[in-house]
Amino acid sequence: MPNIKSQIKRDRQNKKKTLKNRMLKSRIRTTQKDLIEMVESKDVQKAQDAFNKLNKALDKAVKSSAVHKNYAANKKSSAAKLLNSLNK
């Protein structure tokens, strides 16, 4: 247990940030799974919606520094390839 006031406050802030980051990362993984599921079921419209949700989740996570921008770019790229494979 810290004795210094600033460290006590920093601990509180870190707990909040950890929970928010965990939530954002979880949302990314969930939307990825949804996209894969829609592509496997060959539902183009629902797959497009899932793709848009994934991009939105990635952008929010990058904005709050929960994930690195290159990580988000790689995920978007692979999701786009997956979606485009459905259109062929």
Phi and psi in degrees as a GROMACS rama.xvg file:
@    title "Ramachandran Plot"
@    xaxis  label "Phi"
@    yaxis  label "Psi"
@TYPE xy
-71.4259  148.258  PRO-2
-98.3686  -14.7524  ASN-3
-94.7344  134.87  ILE-4
-58.9343  -43.4264  LYS-5
-65.4054  -33.3731  SER-6
-72.0588  -34.7413  GLN-7
-62.4616  -44.3628  ILE-8
-64.9126  -42.3131  LYS-9
-61.2399  -38.6811  ARG-10
-62.5792  -42.6012  ASP-11
-62.4328  -43.7736  ARG-12
-64.1712  -41.7529  GLN-13
-63.5324  -37.349  ASN-14
-62.9341  -43.6128  LYS-15
-64.0159  -45.5161  LYS-16
-64.4647  -38.6935  LYS-17
-62.5724  -43.9517  THR-18
-63.5076  -42.0162  LEU-19
-65.6994  -43.7535  LYS-20
-63.5365  -40.8814  ASN-21
-62.1611  -40.8094  ARG-22
-63.7288  -44.4841  MET-23
-65.5029  -42.4097  LEU-24
-66.9502  -37.5321  LYS-25
-64.4879  -40.9582  SER-26
-62.4207  -37.918  ARG-27
-62.7058  -48.3554  ILE-28
-63.0005  -39.2414  ARG-29
-66.0182  -44.647  THR-30
-69.0648  -30.069  THR-31
-63.3986  -45.4373  GLN-32
-63.0032  -38.9111  LYS-33
-62.3972  -42.7668  ASP-34
-62.5269  -45.6953  LEU-35
-61.3613  -41.2627  ILE-36
-62.9203  -42.4799  GLU-37
-69.229  -36.0283  MET-38
-68.0654  -40.1796  VAL-39
-66.0217  -31.2224  GLU-40
-84.8786  -1.55274  SER-41
59.6983  35.5808  LYS-42
-98.4912  102.013  ASP-43
-65.4421  -46.6459  VAL-44
-64.6069  -45.5046  GLN-45
-67.9767  -33.3421  LYS-46
-66.0784  -39.729  ALA-47
-64.5608  -41.2324  GLN-48
-63.2062  -42.5984  ASP-49
-64.6904  -37.4948  ALA-50
-62.6249  -43.37  PHE-51
-64.8954  -40.0437  ASN-52
-64.7998  -39.3246  LYS-53
-63.2777  -45.0564  LEU-54
-61.3338  -40.6394  ASN-55
-64.2386  -43.8177  LYS-56
-63.7463  -41.4373  ALA-57
-64.3941  -42.5897  LEU-58
-63.7127  -40.2519  ASP-59
-65.5366  -39.8364  LYS-60
-66.6497  -38.1949  ALA-61
-67.7402  -40.8585  VAL-62
-60.6193  -37.1886  LYS-63
-94.2307  8.81648  SER-64
63.0986  28.6824  SER-65
-76.5768  -32.6957  ALA-66
-133.553  160.2  VAL-67
-78.1383  150.759  HIS-68
-64.5589  -32.0925  LYS-69
-71.0615  -33.9557  ASN-70
-60.5436  -45.5574  TYR-71
-64.527  -40.1771  ALA-72
-63.8965  -40.5859  ALA-73
-65.4567  -40.9008  ASN-74
-66.1558  -40.9543  LYS-75
-64.2527  -41.9659  LYS-76
-63.6266  -47.1711  SER-77
-67.3864  -33.5989  SER-78
-67.6114  -39.5304  ALA-79
-64.864  -40.4692  ALA-80
-62.7533  -41.4524  LYS-81
-62.3169  -44.5383  LEU-82
-65.8492  -40.5046  LEU-83
-68.3012  -28.1436  ASN-84
-66.8458  -23.9582  SER-85
-72.9425  -31.2817  LEU-86
-79.5451  -13.7776  ASN-87
